[in-house]
Amino acid sequence: MTVGEFAKQNPLNVLCMPEAEREITGCYIGDLLSWVMGNAREGDAWVTIMSNTNIVAVATLTNVSCIILAENVTLDEQALNTAKENGVNVLSSNLSAFNIALLLKDTVV
Amino acid sequence: MSELLNFHFVVDGTNFTAAGNASGQLKKNLRQLNLAPETIRRASIAMYEGEINMVIHAGGGEADVNITEKEIEIILTDNGPGISDISKAMQEGYSTAPENIRSLGFGAGMGLPNMKRYSDQMTIESELGKGTKITMKINI
């Protein structure tokens, strides 16, 4: 399923979606950025509560399909602009990481 | 082996949000060379971890990237405090990063281990009080 379809079918806010056609092929949950860089796979939807600009760099380098911010976390405008410029999809939700993962379960298995 | 391309980057040690500029640029450059996506991913992540380390620990530094037909060589040089115990620094989970850095999501003690993991060859030369030079090679 693409990021655009996933966002439409689930209770998620779209903060920016420059590449709606990216396919979600897995899910990775984590907030320690080096840990994410060591273990997230290309195409994963990355669920995190970390919200500084560096997450955009991490998403770009790992080539995840989108960032999903859990538990009402938001991204400041500068970080959002960086995300748009670099083609990084950012969604947010009031759900916990666990419940977001449950939404993804049927999408990626 | 002839060198095909060289890139030089200066890593600003004062601006944490700018960390990632050099690796982002490297990723774009490597894409233009039509290298395999996984090779690009490995080189960019290794470079980013190195950049972050230089910002956290050394007040910035420089990165030189040499690309040949066979490999990507990344040389990171800084004039920071040096690494007192390299084998300890290489252990996953070991970190000397300060608390404010950890709150940003760094300092998990995975930087150097990730750099080793994503490169085919890595050497560290470090002298206390003088600085550190890390050379990573990624096969193409």
gemmi code that builds the backbone of each chain (N, CA, C; Angstrom):
import gemmi

chains = {
    "A": [
        ("MET", (0.844, -1.198, 0.000), (0.000, 0.000, 0.000), (0.881, 1.251, 0.000)),
        ("THR", (0.444, 2.266, -0.699), (1.254, 3.488, -0.734), (0.992, 4.331, 0.514)),
        ("VAL", (1.898, 5.267, 0.758), (1.753, 6.159, 1.904), (0.461, 6.972, 1.759)),
        ("GLY", (0.174, 7.415, 0.553), (-1.035, 8.201, 0.302), (-2.303, 7.419, 0.635)),
        ("GLU", (-2.372, 6.172, 0.190), (-3.540, 5.322, 0.479), (-3.655, 5.056, 1.975)),
        ("PHE", (-2.521, 4.766, 2.592), (-2.517, 4.455, 4.027), (-3.020, 5.643, 4.844)),
        ("ALA", (-2.573, 6.837, 4.446), (-2.982, 8.051, 5.170), (-4.481, 8.304, 5.010)),
        ("LYS", (-4.999, 7.980, 3.824), (-6.412, 8.230, 3.544), (-7.310, 7.272, 4.327)),
        ("GLN", (-6.857, 6.034, 4.456), (-7.698, 4.999, 5.048), (-7.614, 4.913, 6.571)),
        ("ASN", (-6.753, 5.711, 7.175), (-6.551, 5.605, 8.619), (-6.607, 6.965, 9.293)),
        ("PRO", (-6.831, 6.967, 10.623), (-6.942, 8.250, 11.337), (-5.574, 8.912, 11.548)),
        ("LEU", (-5.033, 9.478, 10.482), (-3.709, 10.092, 10.553), (-3.765, 11.499, 9.977)),
        ("ASN", (-2.933, 12.377, 10.517), (-2.822, 13.715, 9.938), (-1.652, 13.728, 8.970)),
        ("VAL", (-1.865, 14.365, 7.836), (-0.768, 14.504, 6.880), (-0.064, 15.834, 7.137)),
        ("LEU", (1.177, 15.781, 7.609), (1.934, 17.023, 7.835), (2.605, 17.456, 6.538)),
        ("CYS", (3.139, 16.509, 5.814), (3.559, 16.774, 4.438), (3.703, 15.441, 3.708)),
        ("MET", (3.378, 15.447, 2.437), (3.391, 14.190, 1.680), (3.878, 14.443, 0.250)),
        ("PRO", (5.160, 14.796, 0.144), (5.695, 15.095, -1.190), (5.796, 13.857, -2.082)),
        ("GLU", (5.813, 12.660, -1.470), (5.936, 11.442, -2.285), (4.879, 10.416, -1.872)),
        ("ALA", (3.627, 10.739, -2.181), (2.494, 9.908, -1.768), (2.525, 8.509, -2.366)),
        ("GLU", (3.238, 8.348, -3.462), (3.254, 7.048, -4.148), (4.259, 6.058, -3.570)),
        ("ARG", (5.029, 6.496, -2.549), (5.995, 5.566, -1.957), (5.264, 4.373, -1.345)),
        ("GLU", (5.765, 3.175, -1.586), (5.155, 1.951, -1.075), (5.646, 1.691, 0.356)),
        ("ILE", (4.709, 1.372, 1.257), (5.096, 0.977, 2.621), (5.358, -0.529, 2.611)),
        ("THR", (6.572, -0.913, 2.913), (6.917, -2.337, 2.839), (7.236, -2.941, 4.204)),
        ("GLY", (7.206, -2.110, 5.251), (7.499, -2.637, 6.579), (7.280, -1.553, 7.603)),
        ("CYS", (7.624, -1.862, 8.848), (7.436, -0.875, 9.918), (8.630, -0.953, 10.857)),
        ("TYR", (9.111, 0.191, 11.269), (10.162, 0.220, 12.283), (9.797, 1.259, 13.334)),
        ("ILE", (9.928, 0.875, 14.606), (9.606, 1.797, 15.696), (10.872, 2.075, 16.492)),
        ("GLY", (11.202, 3.357, 16.679), (12.376, 3.664, 17.491), (12.657, 5.142, 17.555)),
        ("ASP", (13.322, 5.549, 18.641), (13.603, 6.967, 18.846), (15.094, 7.277, 18.905)),
        ("LEU", (15.906, 6.257, 19.117), (17.348, 6.480, 19.118), (17.815, 6.450, 17.662)),
        ("LEU", (18.282, 7.602, 17.196), (18.468, 7.765, 15.758), (19.502, 6.816, 15.160)),
        ("SER", (20.591, 6.591, 15.891), (21.600, 5.666, 15.365), (21.065, 4.238, 15.329)),
        ("TRP", (20.228, 3.943, 16.286), (19.619, 2.612, 16.310), (18.728, 2.448, 15.085)),
        ("VAL", (17.977, 3.497, 14.805), (17.104, 3.474, 13.623), (17.939, 3.329, 12.356)),
        ("MET", (19.040, 4.074, 12.300), (19.882, 4.002, 11.098), (20.525, 2.634, 10.934)),
        ("GLY", (20.730, 1.961, 12.055), (21.326, 0.638, 11.972), (20.330, -0.444, 11.602)),
        ("ASN", (19.045, -0.181, 11.817), (18.090, -1.284, 11.701), (16.865, -1.049, 10.824)),
        ("ALA", (16.483, 0.193, 10.599), (15.312, 0.428, 9.741), (15.660, 0.024, 8.310)),
        ("ARG", (14.666, -0.521, 7.618), (14.917, -0.933, 6.239), (14.264, 0.047, 5.270)),
        ("GLU", (14.805, 0.054, 4.079), (14.239, 0.885, 3.033), (12.754, 0.542, 2.875)),
        ("GLY", (11.896, 1.551, 2.775), (10.474, 1.307, 2.577), (9.671, 1.186, 3.856)),
        ("ASP", (10.347, 1.036, 5.000), (9.634, 0.957, 6.273), (8.865, 2.251, 6.550)),
        ("ALA", (7.735, 2.131, 7.236), (7.121, 3.298, 7.854), (7.784, 3.416, 9.220)),
        ("TRP", (8.400, 4.566, 9.482), (9.152, 4.734, 10.727), (8.294, 5.480, 11.740)),
        ("VAL", (7.963, 4.789, 12.834), (7.125, 5.374, 13.875), (8.022, 5.856, 15.006)),
        ("THR", (7.871, 7.138, 15.379), (8.749, 7.706, 16.410), (8.046, 8.808, 17.173)),
        ("ILE", (8.595, 9.146, 18.339), (8.119, 10.331, 19.068), (9.196, 11.416, 19.049)),
        ("MET", (10.288, 11.150, 18.332), (11.366, 12.134, 18.230), (10.962, 13.166, 17.193)),
        ("SER", (11.208, 14.436, 17.463), (10.647, 15.433, 16.546), (11.582, 16.576, 16.194)),
        ("ASN", (12.880, 16.355, 16.223), (13.761, 17.439, 15.785), (14.146, 17.242, 14.307)),
        ("THR", (14.781, 18.257, 13.741), (15.096, 18.241, 12.309), (15.891, 17.014, 11.893)),
        ("ASN", (16.692, 16.486, 12.820), (17.550, 15.359, 12.468), (16.778, 14.123, 12.014)),
        ("ILE", (15.512, 14.005, 12.415), (14.752, 12.821, 11.968), (14.540, 12.854, 10.449)),
        ("VAL", (14.519, 14.071, 9.890), (14.352, 14.176, 8.440), (15.603, 13.630, 7.733)),
        ("ALA", (16.770, 13.984, 8.286), (18.018, 13.459, 7.716), (18.053, 11.941, 7.828)),
        ("VAL", (17.648, 11.426, 8.972), (17.656, 9.975, 9.177), (16.698, 9.287, 8.187)),
        ("ALA", (15.521, 9.893, 7.995), (14.548, 9.313, 7.054), (15.095, 9.336, 5.625)),
        ("THR", (15.770, 10.421, 5.280), (16.348, 10.538, 3.938), (17.406, 9.465, 3.709)),
        ("LEU", (18.280, 9.309, 4.699), (19.413, 8.402, 4.518), (18.990, 6.936, 4.554)),
        ("THR", (18.041, 6.609, 5.414), (17.606, 5.208, 5.488), (16.612, 4.881, 4.377)),
        ("ASN", (16.070, 5.932, 3.753), (15.105, 5.756, 2.664), (13.826, 5.058, 3.116)),
        ("VAL", (13.373, 5.405, 4.324), (12.085, 4.872, 4.774), (10.971, 5.517, 3.938)),
        ("SER", (9.796, 4.887, 3.899), (8.727, 5.415, 3.052), (8.031, 6.619, 3.675)),
        ("CYS", (8.010, 6.671, 5.020), (7.417, 7.828, 5.698), (7.821, 7.825, 7.168)),
        ("ILE", (7.674, 8.995, 7.781), (7.788, 9.105, 9.237), (6.369, 9.213, 9.772)),
        ("ILE", (6.045, 8.443, 10.808), (4.754, 8.625, 11.471), (5.028, 9.033, 12.917)),
        ("LEU", (4.633, 10.260, 13.261), (4.840, 10.762, 14.614), (3.689, 10.296, 15.497)),
        ("ALA", (4.036, 9.615, 16.587), (3.021, 9.040, 17.462), (2.649, 10.016, 18.585)),
        ("GLU", (1.530, 9.746, 19.232), (1.108, 10.413, 20.463), (1.134, 11.940, 20.378)),
        ("ASN", (0.562, 12.453, 19.299), (0.381, 13.905, 19.128), (1.655, 14.713, 19.005)),
        ("VAL", (2.750, 14.062, 18.728), (3.998, 14.799, 18.523), (3.893, 15.578, 17.210)),
        ("THR", (4.423, 16.796, 17.207), (4.395, 17.581, 15.961), (5.813, 17.955, 15.548)),
        ("LEU", (5.919, 18.470, 14.342), (7.225, 18.839, 13.806), (7.214, 20.348, 13.572)),
        ("ASP", (8.296, 21.048, 13.924), (8.284, 22.498, 13.701), (8.401, 22.809, 12.201)),
        ("GLU", (8.140, 24.087, 11.892), (8.012, 24.476, 10.494), (9.305, 24.282, 9.712)),
        ("GLN", (10.420, 24.583, 10.356), (11.708, 24.441, 9.679), (11.949, 22.978, 9.282)),
        ("ALA", (11.661, 22.074, 10.224), (11.853, 20.656, 9.947), (10.905, 20.183, 8.841)),
        ("LEU", (9.677, 20.713, 8.877), (8.706, 20.336, 7.845), (9.148, 20.803, 6.459)),
        ("ASN", (9.693, 22.014, 6.413), (10.198, 22.508, 5.135), (11.333, 21.636, 4.620)),
        ("THR", (12.216, 21.234, 5.536), (13.316, 20.352, 5.152), (12.762, 19.034, 4.613)),
        ("ALA", (11.717, 18.538, 5.270), (11.104, 17.280, 4.826), (10.545, 17.427, 3.407)),
        ("LYS", (9.839, 18.540, 3.171), (9.270, 18.774, 1.836), (10.359, 18.831, 0.784)),
        ("GLU", (11.422, 19.576, 1.099), (12.531, 19.726, 0.141), (13.183, 18.400, -0.182)),
        ("ASN", (13.221, 17.499, 0.811), (13.930, 16.233, 0.613), (13.007, 15.072, 0.256)),
        ("GLY", (11.741, 15.369, -0.002), (10.818, 14.312, -0.413), (10.512, 13.310, 0.689)),
        ("VAL", (10.437, 13.798, 1.934), (10.144, 12.901, 3.058), (8.685, 13.080, 3.485)),
        ("ASN", (7.916, 11.997, 3.457), (6.520, 12.030, 3.901), (6.461, 12.027, 5.428)),
        ("VAL", (5.662, 12.939, 6.003), (5.517, 12.965, 7.459), (4.045, 12.949, 7.832)),
        ("LEU", (3.637, 11.930, 8.576), (2.266, 11.818, 9.071), (2.314, 11.923, 10.593)),
        ("SER", (1.164, 12.212, 11.205), (1.141, 12.209, 12.666), (-0.180, 11.619, 13.140)),
        ("SER", (-0.198, 11.266, 14.417), (-1.380, 10.622, 14.966), (-1.418, 10.814, 16.475)),
        ("ASN", (-2.628, 10.740, 17.053), (-2.697, 10.762, 18.512), (-2.531, 9.356, 19.093)),
        ("LEU", (-2.427, 8.359, 18.227), (-2.280, 6.976, 18.685), (-0.867, 6.707, 19.203)),
        ("SER", (-0.738, 5.656, 19.991), (0.586, 5.231, 20.450), (1.299, 4.506, 19.315)),
        ("ALA", (2.606, 4.338, 19.474), (3.383, 3.612, 18.466), (2.808, 2.207, 18.264)),
        ("PHE", (2.405, 1.587, 19.365), (1.840, 0.235, 19.276), (0.581, 0.216, 18.404)),
        ("ASN", (-0.298, 1.185, 18.648), (-1.540, 1.196, 17.880), (-1.333, 1.593, 16.417)),
        ("ILE", (-0.330, 2.409, 16.161), (0.010, 2.725, 14.771), (0.525, 1.463, 14.070)),
        ("ALA", (1.346, 0.710, 14.810), (1.867, -0.539, 14.258), (0.711, -1.503, 13.915)),
        ("LEU", (-0.327, -1.473, 14.755), (-1.478, -2.336, 14.465), (-2.174, -1.908, 13.169)),
        ("LEU", (-2.218, -0.600, 12.919), (-2.810, -0.127, 11.660), (-1.985, -0.628, 10.469)),
        ("LEU", (-0.664, -0.687, 10.694), (0.247, -1.079, 9.612), (0.259, -2.583, 9.378)),
        ("LYS", (-0.167, -3.314, 10.398), (-0.031, -4.776, 10.387), (-0.594, -5.400, 9.103)),
        ("ASP", (-1.815, -5.022, 8.767), (-2.448, -5.656, 7.621), (-1.951, -5.083, 6.295)),
        ("THR", (-1.317, -3.922, 6.395), (-0.821, -3.252, 5.198), (0.436, -3.909, 4.651)),
        ("VAL", (1.311, -4.311, 5.556), (2.647, -4.705, 5.122), (2.917, -6.200, 5.194)),
        ("VAL", (2.038, -6.954, 5.823), (2.339, -8.374, 5.967), (2.077, -9.119, 4.644)),
    ],
    "B": [
        ("MET", (44.567, 1.740, -9.486), (43.159, 2.143, -9.516), (43.073, 3.672, -9.614)),
        ("SER", (42.383, 4.132, -10.589), (42.347, 5.581, -10.772), (41.189, 6.197, -9.996)),
        ("GLU", (41.423, 7.389, -9.473), (40.349, 8.091, -8.787), (39.459, 8.776, -9.801)),
        ("LEU", (38.192, 8.534, -9.685), (37.261, 9.113, -10.644), (36.695, 10.444, -10.166)),
        ("LEU", (36.381, 10.491, -8.869), (35.717, 11.683, -8.349), (36.143, 11.946, -6.911)),
        ("ASN", (36.241, 13.204, -6.558), (36.535, 13.570, -5.176), (35.563, 14.640, -4.716)),
        ("PHE", (35.136, 14.496, -3.493), (34.297, 15.542, -2.901), (34.908, 15.941, -1.566)),
        ("HIS", (34.812, 17.225, -1.267), (35.314, 17.713, 0.015), (34.168, 18.428, 0.739)),
        ("PHE", (33.987, 18.089, 2.008), (32.919, 18.720, 2.787), (33.498, 19.275, 4.085)),
        ("VAL", (33.024, 20.448, 4.473), (33.369, 20.986, 5.790), (32.158, 20.777, 6.686)),
        ("VAL", (32.382, 20.150, 7.833), (31.276, 19.883, 8.754), (31.277, 20.944, 9.855)),
        ("ASP", (30.220, 21.734, 9.879), (30.071, 22.827, 10.844), (29.797, 22.265, 12.236)),
        ("GLY", (30.700, 22.554, 13.153), (30.567, 21.971, 14.489), (29.629, 22.720, 15.394)),
        ("THR", (29.126, 23.866, 14.950), (28.299, 24.670, 15.841), (26.815, 24.510, 15.575)),
        ("ASN", (26.490, 23.889, 14.457), (25.083, 23.846, 14.060), (24.581, 22.412, 13.970)),
        ("PHE", (23.874, 22.008, 15.014), (23.464, 20.612, 15.067), (22.427, 20.271, 14.013)),
        ("THR", (21.589, 21.235, 13.673), (20.561, 20.934, 12.674), (21.145, 20.851, 11.273)),
        ("ALA", (22.351, 21.417, 11.089), (22.982, 21.333, 9.763), (23.707, 20.001, 9.581)),
        ("ALA", (23.900, 19.262, 10.671), (24.525, 17.947, 10.553), (23.648, 17.105, 9.638)),
        ("GLY", (24.235, 16.511, 8.668), (23.453, 15.778, 7.685), (23.529, 16.443, 6.316)),
        ("ASN", (23.992, 17.699, 6.292), (24.130, 18.377, 5.000), (25.133, 17.663, 4.094)),
        ("ALA", (26.283, 17.296, 4.682), (27.330, 16.664, 3.874), (26.880, 15.287, 3.393)),
        ("SER", (26.285, 14.508, 4.295), (25.863, 13.162, 3.880), (24.692, 13.227, 2.897)),
        ("GLY", (23.825, 14.233, 3.085), (22.726, 14.415, 2.138), (23.241, 14.756, 0.748)),
        ("GLN", (24.244, 15.628, 0.732), (24.851, 16.008, -0.549), (25.560, 14.805, -1.180)),
        ("LEU", (26.261, 14.038, -0.321), (26.947, 12.848, -0.836), (25.941, 11.884, -1.455)),
        ("LYS", (24.808, 11.727, -0.788), (23.787, 10.814, -1.308), (23.335, 11.253, -2.702)),
        ("LYS", (23.105, 12.568, -2.850), (22.705, 13.076, -4.169), (23.781, 12.817, -5.217)),
        ("ASN", (25.031, 13.051, -4.825), (26.131, 12.837, -5.769), (26.230, 11.372, -6.189)),
        ("LEU", (26.062, 10.482, -5.204), (26.183, 9.055, -5.501), (25.027, 8.582, -6.383)),
        ("ARG", (23.853, 9.193, -6.169), (22.697, 8.844, -7.001), (22.968, 9.166, -8.459)),
        ("GLN", (23.633, 10.309, -8.669), (23.937, 10.716, -10.046), (24.893, 9.747, -10.732)),
        ("LEU", (25.643, 9.020, -9.902), (26.587, 8.044, -10.468), (25.910, 6.703, -10.753)),
        ("ASN", (24.614, 6.637, -10.428), (23.846, 5.411, -10.690), (24.354, 4.191, -9.947)),
        ("LEU", (24.828, 4.401, -8.731), (25.292, 3.260, -7.939), (24.088, 2.516, -7.367)),
        ("ALA", (24.321, 1.280, -6.908), (23.231, 0.482, -6.333), (22.669, 1.202, -5.113)),
        ("PRO", (21.327, 1.196, -4.948), (20.708, 1.904, -3.819), (21.281, 1.499, -2.463)),
        ("GLU", (21.566, 0.224, -2.268), (22.072, -0.227, -0.974), (23.486, 0.318, -0.723)),
        ("THR", (24.280, 0.435, -1.777), (25.620, 1.015, -1.643), (25.509, 2.487, -1.238)),
        ("ILE", (24.584, 3.192, -1.871), (24.376, 4.604, -1.561), (23.915, 4.765, -0.116)),
        ("ARG", (22.981, 3.884, 0.279), (22.439, 3.913, 1.636), (23.554, 3.690, 2.668)),
        ("ARG", (24.377, 2.692, 2.416), (25.444, 2.387, 3.372), (26.429, 3.541, 3.488)),
        ("ALA", (26.839, 4.078, 2.344), (27.821, 5.166, 2.359), (27.244, 6.413, 3.036)),
        ("SER", (25.976, 6.725, 2.742), (25.387, 7.944, 3.301), (25.199, 7.822, 4.805)),
        ("ILE", (24.757, 6.659, 5.269), (24.551, 6.481, 6.707), (25.888, 6.519, 7.451)),
        ("ALA", (26.896, 5.829, 6.897), (28.218, 5.828, 7.527), (28.745, 7.263, 7.629)),
        ("MET", (28.541, 8.012, 6.568), (28.993, 9.405, 6.535), (28.218, 10.255, 7.557)),
        ("TYR", (26.924, 10.037, 7.660), (26.097, 10.819, 8.590), (26.518, 10.560, 10.032)),
        ("GLU", (26.735, 9.292, 10.365), (27.185, 8.960, 11.721), (28.510, 9.661, 12.015)),
        ("GLY", (29.383, 9.683, 11.018), (30.670, 10.355, 11.191), (30.497, 11.850, 11.390)),
        ("GLU", (29.607, 12.425, 10.612), (29.315, 13.858, 10.735), (28.812, 14.186, 12.137)),
        ("ILE", (27.821, 13.387, 12.586), (27.240, 13.613, 13.906), (28.316, 13.507, 14.986)),
        ("ASN", (29.168, 12.498, 14.868), (30.242, 12.335, 15.845), (31.144, 13.560, 15.886)),
        ("MET", (31.464, 14.104, 14.711), (32.350, 15.268, 14.682), (31.669, 16.486, 15.302)),
        ("VAL", (30.354, 16.600, 15.108), (29.622, 17.729, 15.695), (29.538, 17.564, 17.219)),
        ("ILE", (29.226, 16.342, 17.664), (29.062, 16.106, 19.112), (30.394, 16.253, 19.852)),
        ("HIS", (31.424, 15.626, 19.299), (32.647, 15.457, 20.093), (33.803, 16.365, 19.699)),
        ("ALA", (33.815, 16.846, 18.475), (35.058, 17.475, 17.996), (34.882, 18.914, 17.518)),
        ("GLY", (33.689, 19.476, 17.661), (33.479, 20.835, 17.163), (33.566, 20.930, 15.652)),
        ("GLY", (33.197, 19.863, 14.985), (33.207, 19.857, 13.518), (34.467, 19.207, 12.955)),
        ("GLY", (34.593, 19.268, 11.647), (35.739, 18.644, 11.008), (35.594, 18.691, 9.507)),
        ("GLU", (36.319, 17.791, 8.843), (36.251, 17.768, 7.388), (36.057, 16.343, 6.884)),
        ("ALA", (35.438, 16.255, 5.737), (35.223, 14.940, 5.139), (35.681, 14.968, 3.688)),
        ("ASP", (36.450, 13.978, 3.326), (36.870, 13.824, 1.934), (36.359, 12.501, 1.417)),
        ("VAL", (35.751, 12.539, 0.259), (35.217, 11.314, -0.331), (35.885, 11.096, -1.686)),
        ("ASN", (36.497, 9.936, -1.820), (37.144, 9.587, -3.090), (36.426, 8.378, -3.678)),
        ("ILE", (35.993, 8.523, -4.896), (35.242, 7.435, -5.517), (36.017, 6.897, -6.721)),
        ("THR", (36.242, 5.596, -6.684), (36.866, 4.939, -7.830), (35.852, 3.962, -8.417)),
        ("GLU", (36.293, 3.209, -9.399), (35.371, 2.236, -9.995), (35.036, 1.123, -9.011)),
        ("LYS", (35.917, 0.905, -8.041), (35.732, -0.226, -7.137), (35.194, 0.123, -5.766)),
        ("GLU", (35.455, 1.352, -5.312), (35.053, 1.647, -3.936), (34.799, 3.124, -3.694)),
        ("ILE", (34.076, 3.361, -2.587), (33.888, 4.714, -2.081), (34.740, 4.805, -0.822)),
        ("GLU", (35.646, 5.769, -0.804), (36.491, 5.956, 0.380), (36.082, 7.262, 1.057)),
        ("ILE", (35.752, 7.165, 2.343), (35.355, 8.351, 3.100), (36.394, 8.589, 4.191)),
        ("ILE", (37.010, 9.765, 4.170), (38.009, 10.088, 5.191), (37.501, 11.260, 6.022)),
        ("LEU", (37.307, 11.000, 7.314), (36.803, 12.028, 8.224), (37.942, 12.482, 9.122)),
        ("THR", (38.194, 13.772, 9.139), (39.306, 14.291, 9.932), (38.816, 15.394, 10.860)),
        ("ASP", (39.199, 15.304, 12.128), (38.833, 16.403, 13.040), (39.995, 16.733, 13.958)),
        ("ASN", (39.907, 17.890, 14.583), (40.926, 18.323, 15.538), (40.370, 18.304, 16.953)),
        ("GLY", (39.525, 17.319, 17.214), (38.864, 17.212, 18.520), (39.759, 16.591, 19.578)),
        ("PRO", (39.162, 16.144, 20.665), (39.934, 15.649, 21.815), (40.552, 14.267, 21.619)),
        ("GLY", (40.168, 13.581, 20.545), (40.676, 12.223, 20.342), (39.872, 11.208, 21.131)),
        ("ILE", (40.060, 9.940, 20.786), (39.314, 8.860, 21.460), (40.286, 8.137, 22.386)),
        ("SER", (39.965, 8.123, 23.693), (40.937, 7.568, 24.640), (40.980, 6.049, 24.590)),
        ("ASP", (39.851, 5.421, 24.345), (39.829, 3.960, 24.319), (39.002, 3.508, 23.108)),
        ("ILE", (39.679, 3.227, 22.025), (38.963, 2.938, 20.770), (38.129, 1.664, 20.873)),
        ("SER", (38.667, 0.635, 21.548), (37.896, -0.620, 21.614), (36.607, -0.423, 22.413)),
        ("LYS", (36.663, 0.418, 23.433), (35.458, 0.728, 24.199), (34.481, 1.522, 23.322)),
        ("ALA", (35.014, 2.493, 22.591), (34.170, 3.339, 21.738), (33.477, 2.520, 20.655)),
        ("MET", (34.094, 1.391, 20.295), (33.514, 0.541, 19.256), (32.401, -0.359, 19.788)),
        ("GLN", (32.268, -0.433, 21.120), (31.224, -1.295, 21.689), (29.845, -0.676, 21.502)),
        ("GLU", (28.912, -1.491, 21.061), (27.542, -0.996, 20.921), (27.009, -0.576, 22.286)),
        ("GLY", (26.431, 0.611, 22.351), (25.835, 1.073, 23.599), (26.753, 1.930, 24.439)),
        ("TYR", (28.054, 1.944, 24.122), (28.979, 2.786, 24.890), (28.987, 4.193, 24.296)),
        ("SER", (28.741, 5.187, 25.125), (28.697, 6.553, 24.614), (29.218, 7.536, 25.641)),
        ("THR", (29.905, 8.572, 25.171), (30.327, 9.646, 26.065), (29.588, 10.939, 25.723)),
        ("ALA", (28.525, 10.818, 24.928), (27.772, 12.009, 24.517), (27.042, 12.624, 25.715)),
        ("PRO", (27.021, 13.954, 25.793), (26.337, 14.612, 26.915), (24.816, 14.480, 26.846)),
        ("GLU", (24.165, 14.777, 27.959), (22.720, 14.570, 28.091), (21.910, 15.337, 27.044)),
        ("ASN", (22.309, 16.592, 26.748), (21.530, 17.384, 25.791), (21.534, 16.752, 24.397)),
        ("ILE", (22.609, 16.057, 24.081), (22.705, 15.377, 22.790), (21.807, 14.141, 22.787)),
        ("ARG", (21.787, 13.467, 23.937), (20.944, 12.261, 24.043), (19.471, 12.607, 23.893)),
        ("SER", (19.100, 13.785, 24.408), (17.686, 14.166, 24.313), (17.265, 14.403, 22.864)),
        ("LEU", (18.232, 14.602, 21.986), (17.919, 14.747, 20.556), (17.817, 13.391, 19.853)),
        ("GLY", (18.113, 12.340, 20.574), (18.001, 11.012, 19.976), (19.337, 10.425, 19.563)),
        ("PHE", (20.417, 11.178, 19.854), (21.754, 10.653, 19.549), (22.390, 10.132, 20.827)),
        ("GLY", (23.635, 9.683, 20.719), (24.329, 9.231, 21.911), (23.865, 7.876, 22.400)),
        ("ALA", (23.385, 7.048, 21.467), (22.961, 5.700, 21.850), (24.139, 4.730, 21.844)),
        ("GLY", (25.299, 5.246, 21.517), (26.462, 4.367, 21.457), (26.439, 3.455, 20.245)),
        ("MET", (25.849, 3.944, 19.171), (25.737, 3.136, 17.958), (26.452, 3.773, 16.770)),
        ("GLY", (27.003, 4.960, 16.976), (27.604, 5.690, 15.854), (28.761, 4.940, 15.214)),
        ("LEU", (29.818, 4.718, 15.976), (30.974, 4.000, 15.425), (30.617, 2.566, 15.011)),
        ("PRO", (29.841, 1.823, 15.844), (29.446, 0.480, 15.395), (28.689, 0.494, 14.057)),
        ("ASN", (27.825, 1.500, 13.875), (27.112, 1.596, 12.594), (28.069, 1.900, 11.439)),
        ("MET", (29.041, 2.754, 11.703), (30.003, 3.093, 10.649), (30.773, 1.848, 10.216)),
        ("LYS", (31.130, 1.027, 11.195), (31.837, -0.210, 10.880), (30.917, -1.186, 10.135)),
        ("ARG", (29.689, -1.241, 10.621), (28.706, -2.151, 10.050), (28.424, -1.841, 8.573)),
        ("TYR", (28.383, -0.545, 8.260), (28.007, -0.168, 6.895), (29.204, 0.009, 5.962)),
        ("SER", (30.410, -0.107, 6.499), (31.550, -0.036, 5.590), (32.203, -1.410, 5.497)),
        ("ASP", (32.934, -1.627, 4.414), (33.615, -2.913, 4.253), (34.954, -2.919, 4.976)),
        ("GLN", (35.463, -1.726, 5.207), (36.743, -1.612, 5.901), (36.764, -0.278, 6.632)),
        ("MET", (37.190, -0.304, 7.888), (37.254, 0.972, 8.614), (38.489, 1.005, 9.499)),
        ("THR", (39.225, 2.112, 9.437), (40.357, 2.272, 10.338), (40.210, 3.584, 11.107)),
        ("ILE", (40.636, 3.546, 12.368), (40.573, 4.736, 13.215), (41.979, 5.083, 13.684)),
        ("GLU", (42.387, 6.303, 13.418), (43.648, 6.800, 13.970), (43.284, 7.963, 14.869)),
        ("SER", (43.702, 7.888, 16.128), (43.300, 8.947, 17.040), (44.412, 9.254, 18.023)),
        ("GLU", (44.596, 10.530, 18.274), (45.598, 10.928, 19.249), (44.963, 11.909, 20.220)),
        ("LEU", (45.102, 11.612, 21.512), (44.471, 12.464, 22.526), (44.971, 13.900, 22.422)),
        ("GLY", (44.039, 14.815, 22.431), (44.393, 16.232, 22.371), (44.656, 16.744, 20.966)),
        ("LYS", (44.753, 15.837, 20.008), (45.071, 16.275, 18.642), (43.923, 16.061, 17.663)),
        ("GLY", (43.296, 14.904, 17.750), (42.183, 14.677, 16.835), (42.078, 13.233, 16.373)),
        ("THR", (41.154, 13.037, 15.478), (40.832, 11.691, 15.017), (40.696, 11.678, 13.503)),
        ("LYS", (41.188, 10.594, 12.910), (41.002, 10.402, 11.476), (40.399, 9.020, 11.258)),
        ("ILE", (39.265, 9.002, 10.608), (38.602, 7.726, 10.340), (38.506, 7.526, 8.838)),
        ("THR", (38.946, 6.365, 8.403), (38.865, 6.043, 6.977), (37.924, 4.867, 6.787)),
        ("MET", (36.923, 5.070, 5.962), (35.965, 3.992, 5.680), (35.982, 3.690, 4.196)),
        ("LYS", (35.926, 2.421, 3.865), (35.847, 2.031, 2.458), (34.608, 1.179, 2.233)),
        ("ILE", (33.888, 1.532, 1.214), (32.680, 0.789, 0.871), (32.844, 0.267, -0.549)),
        ("ASN", (32.806, -1.031, -0.701), (32.969, -1.616, -2.030), (31.782, -1.285, -2.923)),
        ("ILE", (32.059, -1.057, -4.172), (30.972, -0.778, -5.113), (30.579, -2.068, -5.837)),
    ],
}
model = gemmi.Model(1)
for chain_id, residues in chains.items():
    chain = gemmi.Chain(chain_id)
    for i, (resn, *xyz) in enumerate(residues, 1):
        res = gemmi.Residue()
        res.name, res.seqid = resn, gemmi.SeqId(i, " ")
        for name, pos in zip(("N", "CA", "C"), xyz):
            atom = gemmi.Atom()
            atom.name, atom.element = name, gemmi.Element(name[0])
            atom.pos, atom.b_iso = gemmi.Position(*pos), 0.0
            res.add_atom(atom)
        chain.add_residue(res)
    model.add_chain(chain)
structure = gemmi.Structure()
structure.add_model(model)
structure.setup_entities()
